[in-house]
Amino acid sequence: MTKSRSIRKILYTIIIVGILFSLAVLFGAFRTSSIGPNLDKPLTSEEVAKLIPRGKELAIAGDCFGCHSLPEGPLAAGGRAIGTPFGTIYSTNITPDKTFGIGNYTRADFHRALKDGIGKERGNLYPAMPFVFTHMTTSEDLDALYAYVMTLPPMPVANKENTGVFVLPVRPFMNFWTLLNFPKHDAPNNPQRSAQWNRGAYIVEGLAHCGACHSPRNFMMGVDFSRSLQGGEEAGLAIPDITAEALSKHGYDTASLSQFLQTGISPQGSSFADMNTVTHFSTSQMAIKDVEDVSIYLLTDKNGQLLGAKSAPDALPETSNQQTDSTQPVRIQTDSTLETGRMMYMSTCAGCHGISGEGVPNGIPALKGNAILAMDNPETFINVVLTGIPTTTFPNGQRMYAMPSFADDLNSQEIADLITWARAEWGGQAKPVTTEQVEKVKKATQ
């Protein structure tokens, strides 16, 4: 009887998988392409030459090379690991190599990959490729991007094999995913807003795909566009809320936000982890005007009110990591609880970050006024204390020295007390950090 039941279960599983596979293929057959007409004609050499400068700007704005390059590897040859709860996806070779790259892509193939998420050889692309954002890119800009990418040096670098569920033939099932997680996403065009706002919106919501990290995701890992830019979570890191209200709450205005995007350093802190990849490969290389337009868009609330400074600066101010005193210490629980955390900070952190959290210019970030401490979710701060940060060099030549990991030096209670005190002292956060929160992050980072 037991053997018979096992056989039936296997048969039922095969039948269900077969039905789902058939439905997935059927959905795929009815997926309509959104690419423009007249793409069967190749670009002329004159058209390519004219489009290359524009295409390079777009590739930088889209951080194409931050994802499709290893730090020490050939440009655009792929290989960067992208972790998901279901396995690891490796970015692919997008050089014009005809064996391993996209050298065989036509204009139409390239447009469909970025518009519809369908590749030439691989079929459905995984949403690690942010086609739900690049979908809104105009045909003219896609032509420019195509022209530029096809002039990169072809690199005969084989693509790495994905892991986890992605080793299985799951690409057809992505038709279900796109059906549920790929809403119509047109380029913003609000005649009630300035040209700067509209340009910033086109960059942020499209190629730059800021919402891919800075928005919550559902259980299918699809972007929750109803809460766009309200912050996300990834591998023990709380990704900051970058709506206008949140940015202005942390002291950003168009000048300091533009400074951060251009240099990776601002009065609210310095970029690290994946955001440092963005500032290194993308925003620091963008035209200052584009960066300012992005800042204006991000700092404009839903009512059209620009929060912070009234206009973007003509030139960026001199960079500094000195913080503003934008928050006041808050009282939580008892003085003895705070005193424990304060003593832990003084014995562990003050030697580098200063007794008053002032840091060291061009060497150690200040904690006083740091936006990471002021986040409602403490997970990113916990993560930094647990795992540390490697020495980081910024585009303007500044450097922040490495911060060591304290995972083996402090227990969960000590870390919770330390962070609770620092957030109360310099982040305006009254809610204590618990050992359970520390353990959660510790588990996610192991």
C-alpha positions in Angstrom: 0.0 0.0 0.0 2.8 2.4 0.9 4.6 1.7 -2.3 1.4 2.1 -4.3 0.8 5.5 -2.7 4.4 6.6 -3.4 4.0 5.7 -7.1 0.7 7.6 -7.3 2.3 10.7 -5.7 5.1 10.5 -8.3 2.6 10.2 -11.1 0.4 13.1 -9.7 3.5 15.2 -9.4 4.5 14.4 -13.0 1.0 15.2 -14.3 0.8 18.5 -12.3 4.3 19.6 -13.5 3.3 18.7 -17.1 0.1 20.7 -16.9 2.0 23.7 -15.4 4.7 23.4 -18.1 2.1 23.3 -20.8 0.3 26.3 -19.4 3.5 28.2 -19.1 4.4 27.5 -22.8 0.8 28.5 -23.7 1.1 31.8 -21.9 4.4 32.4 -23.6 2.9 31.8 -27.0 0.3 34.6 -26.3 2.9 37.0 -24.9 2.9 40.0 -27.3 6.0 41.9 -28.0 6.1 45.6 -27.1 9.1 46.4 -29.3 8.7 49.0 -32.0 8.3 48.4 -35.8 11.0 48.6 -38.5 13.7 47.0 -36.4 14.7 44.4 -39.0 16.9 46.9 -40.7 20.5 47.1 -39.3 21.9 50.4 -38.2 24.2 52.0 -40.7 27.8 52.7 -39.7 27.0 56.4 -39.8 24.0 55.9 -37.4 26.2 53.8 -35.1 28.9 56.4 -34.9 26.3 59.1 -34.1 24.6 57.0 -31.4 27.7 55.7 -29.6 28.2 58.8 -27.2 24.5 58.7 -26.2 24.6 54.9 -25.8 27.6 55.2 -23.5 25.7 57.7 -21.2 22.8 55.3 -21.1 25.0 52.3 -20.2 26.5 54.3 -17.4 23.1 55.4 -16.1 21.8 51.8 -16.2 24.9 50.6 -14.3 25.2 47.9 -16.9 28.8 47.2 -16.1 28.3 47.1 -12.4 26.2 44.0 -12.9 27.8 42.5 -16.0 31.5 42.8 -14.9 33.6 41.4 -12.1 35.7 43.9 -10.2 38.9 42.6 -11.7 37.4 41.0 -14.8 37.0 42.2 -18.4 34.4 44.9 -18.9 30.9 43.5 -19.6 32.1 39.9 -19.6 29.7 38.8 -16.9 30.2 36.5 -14.0 28.9 38.5 -11.0 27.0 36.4 -8.5 23.4 37.6 -7.8 22.0 35.8 -4.8 18.3 34.9 -4.5 16.4 32.7 -2.0 16.2 30.1 -4.8 19.8 30.0 -5.8 22.5 32.1 -7.4 22.3 33.7 -10.8 25.4 34.8 -12.6 25.3 37.9 -14.8 26.0 37.1 -18.4 28.5 38.2 -21.0 27.1 41.1 -22.9 30.1 41.9 -25.1 29.7 41.4 -28.8 31.4 38.0 -28.7 29.5 35.7 -31.0 30.1 32.5 -28.9 29.5 33.6 -25.3 28.2 37.2 -25.6 25.5 38.9 -27.6 27.4 39.3 -30.9 24.5 37.5 -32.7 21.8 39.9 -31.4 20.0 42.0 -34.0 18.4 45.3 -33.1 15.1 43.5 -32.6 16.7 40.9 -30.4 18.3 43.6 -28.2 15.1 45.6 -28.0 13.0 42.5 -27.0 15.5 41.6 -24.3 15.2 45.0 -22.6 11.5 45.6 -23.4 10.0 42.1 -22.9 12.6 40.1 -20.9 13.1 37.6 -23.7 16.6 36.7 -24.9 17.7 35.4 -28.3 19.1 32.0 -27.2 18.0 31.6 -23.6 14.3 32.6 -24.0 12.7 34.1 -20.9 15.3 36.1 -18.9 15.4 35.9 -15.2 14.2 39.1 -13.4 17.8 39.6 -12.1 17.9 41.4 -15.4 15.7 44.4 -14.6 13.5 44.3 -17.7 10.5 45.4 -15.7 12.3 48.8 -15.5 14.2 48.9 -18.8 10.9 48.2 -20.5 10.0 51.9 -20.5 13.2 52.9 -22.4 12.4 54.6 -25.7 13.3 52.9 -29.0 15.7 55.6 -29.8 17.6 55.1 -26.6 17.6 51.3 -27.0 19.2 51.8 -30.4 21.9 54.0 -28.9 22.6 51.5 -26.1 22.7 48.7 -28.7 25.1 50.7 -30.9 27.5 51.4 -28.0 27.4 47.8 -26.5 28.2 46.4 -30.0 31.4 48.4 -30.2 32.8 47.0 -26.9 35.8 44.7 -27.3 34.4 41.1 -27.7 35.4 38.9 -24.8 35.4 35.1 -25.3 34.5 34.5 -21.6 32.1 31.6 -21.0 29.1 32.3 -18.8 29.0 30.7 -15.4 26.4 28.1 -14.6 23.6 29.2 -12.2 22.9 27.2 -9.0 19.8 26.1 -7.0 16.5 25.9 -8.8 18.1 27.8 -11.8 19.9 24.6 -12.9 16.4 23.2 -13.8 14.5 24.0 -16.9 12.4 26.7 -15.2 12.6 29.4 -17.9 9.2 28.5 -19.4 7.6 29.0 -16.0 8.8 32.6 -16.1 5.8 33.2 -18.2 3.7 32.9 -15.0 6.1 35.3 -13.2 5.8 37.9 -15.9 2.0 37.5 -16.0 1.8 38.4 -12.3 4.8 40.7 -11.8 5.3 42.6 -15.0 2.9 45.5 -15.0 2.7 48.1 -17.8 5.4 50.6 -16.8 5.5 53.6 -19.1 8.1 56.4 -19.0 6.9 59.2 -16.7 5.8 62.2 -18.6 4.0 64.8 -16.4 3.4 68.1 -18.1 2.7 69.6 -14.7 6.4 69.0 -13.6 9.6 70.5 -14.8 11.8 69.1 -17.6 14.3 68.3 -14.9 11.7 66.2 -12.9 10.7 64.3 -16.0 14.2 63.6 -17.0 15.0 62.4 -13.5 11.9 60.2 -13.5 12.9 58.6 -16.8 16.3 57.7 -15.4 15.3 56.6 -11.9 12.2 54.6 -13.0 13.8 53.2 -16.1 17.4 52.2 -16.9 18.8 53.2 -13.5 16.2 50.7 -12.0 16.6 52.3 -8.5 13.4 50.6 -7.4 14.9 47.1 -8.0 16.7 47.4 -4.7 14.9 50.2 -3.0 11.4 48.7 -3.2 9.8 45.9 -1.2 9.3 42.6 -3.1 6.5 40.0 -2.8 6.9 36.3 -2.1 7.7 35.7 -5.8 10.5 38.3 -5.6 8.5 40.6 -7.8 8.8 44.4 -7.2 5.9 45.8 -5.3 5.4 48.9 -7.4 2.6 50.1 -5.1 5.4 50.8 -2.6 8.0 51.9 -5.0 11.2 53.3 -3.5 10.0 52.7 0.1 12.9 50.5 0.9 13.7 46.8 0.6 15.6 44.0 2.2 18.3 41.7 1.0 20.6 39.2 2.7 20.5 40.9 6.1 20.6 44.4 4.8 17.7 46.9 5.1 17.8 48.8 1.8 16.9 52.5 2.6 13.7 54.2 1.8 14.5 56.9 -0.8 11.2 58.6 -1.2 11.3 62.4 -0.9 9.9 62.3 2.7 12.5 59.8 3.9 15.5 61.5 2.2 14.5 64.9 3.5 14.0 63.4 7.0 17.6 62.3 7.0 18.8 65.7 6.0 19.3 65.3 2.3 18.6 68.2 -0.1 19.5 68.4 -3.8 23.0 69.5 -3.1 23.9 66.7 -0.6 22.1 64.0 -2.6 23.9 65.1 -5.8 27.1 65.1 -3.8 26.5 61.5 -2.6 25.7 60.2 -6.0 28.7 61.9 -7.6 31.3 61.0 -4.9 29.8 58.3 -2.7 30.2 60.6 0.3 27.9 63.1 1.9 27.1 64.5 5.3 24.7 61.6 5.8 27.4 58.9 5.3 29.3 57.0 2.6 28.3 54.4 0.1 29.2 50.7 0.7 28.2 47.2 -0.4 26.1 47.2 -3.6 25.5 51.0 -3.4 29.2 51.5 -3.7 29.1 49.6 -7.0 26.4 51.9 -8.1 28.3 55.1 -7.2 31.5 53.7 -8.6 30.3 52.4 -12.0 27.3 54.5 -12.6 26.3 57.7 -10.8 29.9 59.1 -10.4 30.4 58.7 -14.2 27.1 60.3 -15.1 26.8 63.9 -16.4 26.3 66.3 -13.4 23.1 67.5 -15.0 21.6 64.0 -15.0 22.6 63.5 -11.4 20.9 66.8 -10.4 17.8 65.8 -12.3 17.7 62.4 -10.4 18.1 64.3 -7.1 15.2 66.7 -8.0 13.0 63.8 -8.9 13.8 61.8 -5.8 13.3 64.8 -3.5 10.0 65.9 -5.1 7.0 64.6 -3.1 3.7 63.4 -4.6 2.3 67.0 -4.4 5.1 68.3 -6.6 6.8 70.0 -3.6 10.6 69.9 -3.8 11.8 69.1 -0.3 15.1 70.4 1.0 17.0 72.9 -1.2 14.9 74.8 -3.7 17.2 74.0 -6.7 20.1 71.9 -7.7 23.5 73.6 -7.5 25.5 74.6 -10.6 28.5 72.9 -9.2 28.9 70.3 -6.5 30.2 71.5 -3.1 33.5 70.3 -1.7 33.0 66.8 -0.3 33.3 66.0 3.4 32.2 63.2 5.7 31.6 65.6 8.6 28.1 65.2 9.8 25.4 67.6 10.7 23.7 67.6 14.1 20.3 66.8 12.7 19.1 64.5 15.5 18.9 64.9 19.2 19.6 62.0 21.7 16.5 60.2 22.9 15.7 58.5 26.1 14.7 54.8 26.0 14.0 52.3 28.8 16.4 53.1 31.6 19.6 55.0 32.0 21.4 51.8 33.0 20.4 50.1 29.7 21.8 53.1 27.7 24.9 53.2 29.9 25.7 49.6 29.1 25.6 50.4 25.4 27.6 53.6 25.8 30.4 51.8 27.6 30.4 49.2 24.9 30.8 51.9 22.3 33.5 53.7 24.2 35.6 50.5 24.6 35.0 49.1 21.1 34.2 51.9 18.6 35.3 55.3 20.0 38.9 54.8 19.1 38.1 55.1 15.4 34.7 56.8 15.2 35.4 59.3 18.0 33.9 59.9 21.4 31.2 62.1 19.9 30.8 60.0 16.8 32.6 62.6 14.7 34.7 60.2 12.6 37.9 61.1 10.8 37.6 63.2 7.6 38.7 61.1 4.5 39.3 58.1 6.6 36.5 56.9 9.0 32.8 57.8 8.5 31.1 59.8 11.2 28.2 58.2 13.1 26.7 61.5 14.2 24.0 62.3 11.7 24.6 59.2 9.7 21.5 58.1 7.8 22.1 54.4 8.5 21.7 55.0 12.2 18.5 56.9 11.6 16.8 54.2 9.6 13.7 52.7 11.3 15.0 49.2 10.5 18.3 48.6 12.3 19.3 45.6 10.2 21.9 47.4 8.0 23.6 48.8 11.1 23.6 45.4 12.7 25.0 43.9 9.5 27.9 46.4 9.4 28.8 45.7 13.0 28.7 41.9 12.4 30.5 41.7 9.0 32.5 44.9 8.8 33.3 46.9 5.6 36.4 46.6 3.5 38.6 49.6 2.7 36.6 51.6 0.2 38.0 54.0 -2.4 35.7 56.6 -3.8 35.6 58.2 -7.3 37.1 61.5 -6.1 40.1 59.7 -4.6 38.9 59.7 -1.0 39.2 56.6 1.0 37.4 55.1 4.0 39.5 52.6 5.9 38.3 49.1 6.6 36.0 48.4 9.5 36.6 45.0 11.2 33.9 42.4 11.9 32.8 42.1 15.5 30.8 38.9 15.1 33.5 36.9 17.0 34.3 39.6 19.5 30.9 40.7 20.8 27.9 38.5 21.6 24.4 39.3 20.5 23.4 41.1 23.7 26.5 43.3 23.5 25.9 44.2 19.9 22.2 45.0 20.6 23.1 47.2 23.5 25.8 49.1 21.5 23.5 49.7 18.5 20.6 50.7 20.7 22.7 53.4 22.4 24.2 54.7 19.1 20.9 54.9 17.4 19.4 56.7 20.4 22.3 59.1 20.6 22.8 60.0 17.0 19.9 58.5 15.0 16.9 59.7 16.9 15.6 56.1 17.3 14.0 55.3 20.6 13.1 51.6 20.0 15.7 49.2 21.5 17.4 46.7 19.3 16.8 43.1 20.4 19.1 40.0 20.5 16.5 38.3 18.2 17.1 41.0 15.5 20.9 40.5 15.8 20.5 36.8 15.5 18.3 37.1 12.4 21.0 39.2 10.7 23.7 36.9 11.9 21.9 33.9 10.3 21.3 35.8 7.0 25.0 36.7 6.7 26.5 33.3 7.5 
